[in-house]
Amino acid sequence: MIDKLNIVKQRFDEVSDLIIQPDIISDQEKYVKLTKEYKDLKDLMDKREEYLELTNNIAEAEEIIADGSDAEMLEMAKMQMDEAKGGLPALEEDIKLMLIPKDPEDAKDVVVEIRAGTGGDEASIFAGDLFRMYTKYCESKGWKTNVIDLSEGTSGGYKEIQFEVSGTNVYGTLKFEAGVHRVQRVPQTETQGRVHTSAATVMVLPEAEEFDVQIDPKDVRIDFFCSSGPGGQSVNTTYSAVRLTHIPTGLIAQCQDQKSQHKNKDKAFRVLRSRLYDLELAKKQEEDAAKRNSQVSSGDRSAKIRTYNYPQGRVTDHRIGLTLYDLSNIIDGDIQKIIDELSFVENTEKLREASEIF
């Protein structure tokens, strides 16, 4: 273990030196990548210090116990050894997990898209419930959310809504939410009291930097139109909304959130870059899923991942067979327990794959 950590320390020292070099600072792409690597390595170096402290404590205690001449010191040494040995296994597991190469996408901010699926008006209402669930969860994490574009449902909720989320390790957390979400409940419009099943699709796109995706302006058709959403007279009567069409792929990105046409255009380009980036990422994830047969990170974006059953107060995540009877809190934004379980399964898979390096 310590040999592996010493190799990492060499890289940490190297990166620490590189990020203060003028030629690196002037190269934005290299600087961003190296500062992210520095942060990850710094966390590992902190764990290395903890590990060295515990192993040193054990070594010191062993010396005192072997000597055995001082009864009082002997008792303290035994307590020190028990405490250090008690904390070592969990610390070693943490370090093993941190030594596994991280997915470079995990640190990225995201664009989340929620689209109403089967179920008519009830699906739009459910899409609105999911949007509220995610915004409340993001708020609890201290993350910022910002609506990019939306299309309201006729009876409430949204036919479609896109929003940005920025913070720490956002994609690494929210990527587990991508897929088809089902709701089973009695709609407000149902007079017979029958339970209906509706669905909404959630997409989580890692927000691409300009240097991640190069877009040729000749490949993009830009259309301007009047915003239809809320925002006052100036929004609804000026051509401030922007729609981008990427001709080679047919991908569309639009934004009507801001009063400024220029700001909407910038946001729409960010979404388009993220869509193109996600297209490539989906191919890679499909390849990885075929190799790993992973339960929680396959490239199948149309997979049914979760059911919210209101009559039973139940939420079931189908990927790992997790059922929780806590629907009211979950739909109110308390989804951390589900994400923790999904993360645990993914990390267990990673540890199993990487076990030979330890």
N, C-alpha and C positions, 0 to 999 in steps of 0.2 A: 504493500500500500504506500509506504513512505517513498519508495523508489518512483512510483508513478507520480506522486505529488511533487517530488523534486524535479522531475522532467517538466511538469506544468509550471513550476516556479521559474525555470529557465525561460519559458515562453512568456510568462508574466513580466519578467525583468526586461525582456526584449521589446514587448509591446509598450511597456512603460516608457522606454527610451524613444521608441518610434513616434509616439503621439505628440511629442514635443518638438519633433523635427520640422523646420519650416516647409520643406518640400511635401511632407505628409499633410500638414495643416492646410496648405494651398490646394491639395487634391481632395475635393469634398467626398468623393466616393470612397477613397481609401481611408480618410479620416473618420467617416461615419462608421465604417466596418470595424476599424481598429478600436474606436472608443466603446463600441458595443462589446467587442471581444475583451477589452480591458475590464469592463464592469463584470462580465461573467467570470473572468479569471480572478478578479478581486474577491468575489464571493467564495471561490474555491480556496483562495489563499487564507481567508479568515477561518475556514474549516480546517485547513492545514495547521494553523496555529493552535486551534482547539485540540486537534489530534496529537500534536507534539506535546502539548501541556499534559494531556491525559497519560500518554505513554511515558513521559518523564516522571510523572507522579507515581506510576506503577513501579518504574525502575528504582526510584528513591525508596519507596515503601519496601520493596523486596530487599534492598540493602540493609535497611534498619531491622527488618524481621530476621534476616540471616545473622546479623550481629547479635541481637537478642539481649544486649547488656543493660538496656534501660527500659524498665517495665512500662513507665509512663509513655515514652516514645513509641514503644512497641504497640500499645493500644491505639495510639493516634495513627501509626503507620497502617495498621489493619483496617481502620476506618477509611483512611485515604485510599487504600487499595480497593476496598469494596466499592467505594463511590466511583473511582475511576473506571474499574472494570464494568460497573453497572451502566455507565454512560457510553462505553466504547462501541458496543454492537450497533446501536441506533446511529451513532456518528459515522461508523464505517458504511452503513447502508446509504446514508445521505451522500457521503463522498463518492461511493460507487455510482450512484445515480448522476451526480454532477460531473463525473468523469466521462460519461457517455456523451458523445458529440451532440450538441443541441441542434434542433431544427432551426435554421436561420430565420424562418418565417415567424417563429413564435413571438419575437420581440416587436413585430410590426403592429401598427394601428390597423383598424379594419373599417370596411364598409359593410354594413349589414343590410340585406334586402329581405323583406317579409312580403310574400305574395299570397293572397287568398286563393285557395284551390277549390276542390269540390265542396258544394254546400251552399252556394248562393250567398244571400245576405248574411247568413250565420257564419260563413267562412270569413267574410270581411270583418265581422264583429270579433271573431277569434283572432284574426291577424292583429286587430287593435289591442286585444288582451295580451298577445305575445309582445307587441311593441312596448306596452306599459310594463310588462314583466322584466324585459331587458333593460329599459331605462332605469327602473328602480334598482335592479341588480348593479348596473354600472354606477349609479349614484352611491350605492353602499361601498363600492370599491374605490371611490374617489376619481372615477374616470369621467371624462367629458363626452357628452353626446351632442350631435348637431344634425338636424334633419336636412337632407339634401333635396329630396323630391317625394311627393306623395300624391295618391289618388284616393279620395275618400269613397267609402261605401255608401250606398243609397240609404241604409238603415243604421249607419254608424260604423265605426272601425275604418279599415282601409282595404281597398282592392290591392293596393301595393304601397309600400313605404320603404324608403332608403334613408339610412342615417349613418354618420361617421361615429366611431368610438376611438378616443385617444387616451392613452395612459401607459401603464407598465405591463408588459407581457400580455397584451390584449388578445392577439390572435391565438397565442398558446393556450388561452383560457376559453375563448368563445368558439374556437374551431369545432368543439364537440357539439355545438348547437346546430350545425348545418345538416339539413335533411327535412323530411316531411314530418310535421307534427299533427296529430289527430286530436279532435275533441269530441267527446260523447256527452251530450246534455240535451235538455228540453229547451228548444229555442223559444224566445219571447213571443214569436209569432205563431207558435204551435198551440192549437186549441184543444187537441186531444190528449195532451200530456205525454206524447211519445218522445222517446230519446232519439235524437238524430246524430249521425256522425258527419263531421265536417273536417276539413284539412287546410293547412297553410304550409307553404314551403319557406324555409329559412336558408338564406345563403350568407356565408361569412367570407368576404373577400379580403385577403391581406392587402393593405394599402401600399401600392408600389411607389417607390421613389422614381424620380425622372430618369436616373441612371439604371434602374431595373428594367425599364421598358422604353425603347426608342420608338416614337410614333412619327411617321413621315406625314407632314401636314397635307401633302397631296392625296393621302389615303383617307382623309376625313372630310365629310360634308357637314357644314355647320348651318343650322337653321335657327332663326330667332322667332319667338312668338310671345304673346301676352300670357303672363302667369295667370293660372286659374285658381290658385290656392288663396288662403287668407293673407293679409299683408297690407290692406288699404288700397286706396284709389290708384296711387302711383304704380303699385306693383301690377294691378290688374289692367291698366290702360296703356302701359308702355311695353315695348318689345324687349323686355329684360331677360326673359326665360331663354335658355339655350339648349338645343338638342344636337348631339354629335352622332354621326353615323360613320362607323369604321368600315369602309367599303370592302376591303379584302375578307373580313370575317362576318360582316353584317351586324356586329355588335352595336348597340345603341346606349348612349348615356345622356341623361339630361338633368338640368338643375333649374329650379324656379324659386329657390329659397330666398335669394337676395334681391334687393332693389337694383343693384348694379349689374349690368350685363357682363362687365368684365369679371366680376367676382363669380357670377354663375358659370361663365365660360371656364374659369380656372378650376372650379369644383367639378364641372362635368368632365374635364380632361383628367382630373384625379381619379374619378370613377372609371373612365374608359381605360386608363392605365391599369387600374386594379382588375378590371374585367379581363383584359388581355393577359395580365400576369396570372390570374386565377385559371385561365384556359390552359396555360402551360403547366401550372401546378397540379391541375386535375389529372393531366396525362401522367405526371410523375407519381402522383398518389395511387393511380390505378396500377401502375407498374409495381410500386411498393406493396400495395395490397395483395397483388398476385403472388409476390415473393413471400410475404409475411402472413397472409391470411388474417390480418388484423381485425379485431372486433370493432374497434372504435374509430379507426381513421382510414376507412376504405375510400376509394375515389367515387363511389356510387352516390351521386348527389340526389337521386330520386328515392333513396331508401327510406322506409317508414321507421323513424327512430324513437318516437315517444307518443304515448297516449295519455290524455288528461280526461279522466272519467269522473264527471261531476256527481252522478247519483251515488257512487261509492266513495267519493272524496279521495280518489286514487290517481297517482301518477306512475306510469310504468315506462321505464326505458328498455326498449326491446333488445338493444345491442348486448347488454350485460345481464338482462333478466332482473333488473332492480325495480322493486315496487315499493312506493312510499305512500302511506295514507296521511298525506299532509298537503292536499291540493291547494287549500286556501292560502297557506303561507308561500308555497312554491309559485303560484300564479301572481302572488304579490311581490315576487322578486327574490325569494329565498331559494335560489337554485344552486348555491355553492355545494351543498351536500351531494347533488347529482354530479356536478363537475368534478368534485374530489374523487368520487368512485370511478368515473371514467378515466381520470388522470392516473389513478392507482392501477387500473387494468393496463393502460398503455405503458406506464413505467415498468410494470412487472414484465410485460412482453420485451421491452427494451433491455431490461436487466438479464432476462433469460438469453437473449440473443448475444449480449456482450459478456456473458459469464466467463467465456474462455480467456478474456484479456485479464481477468483477475486470478 
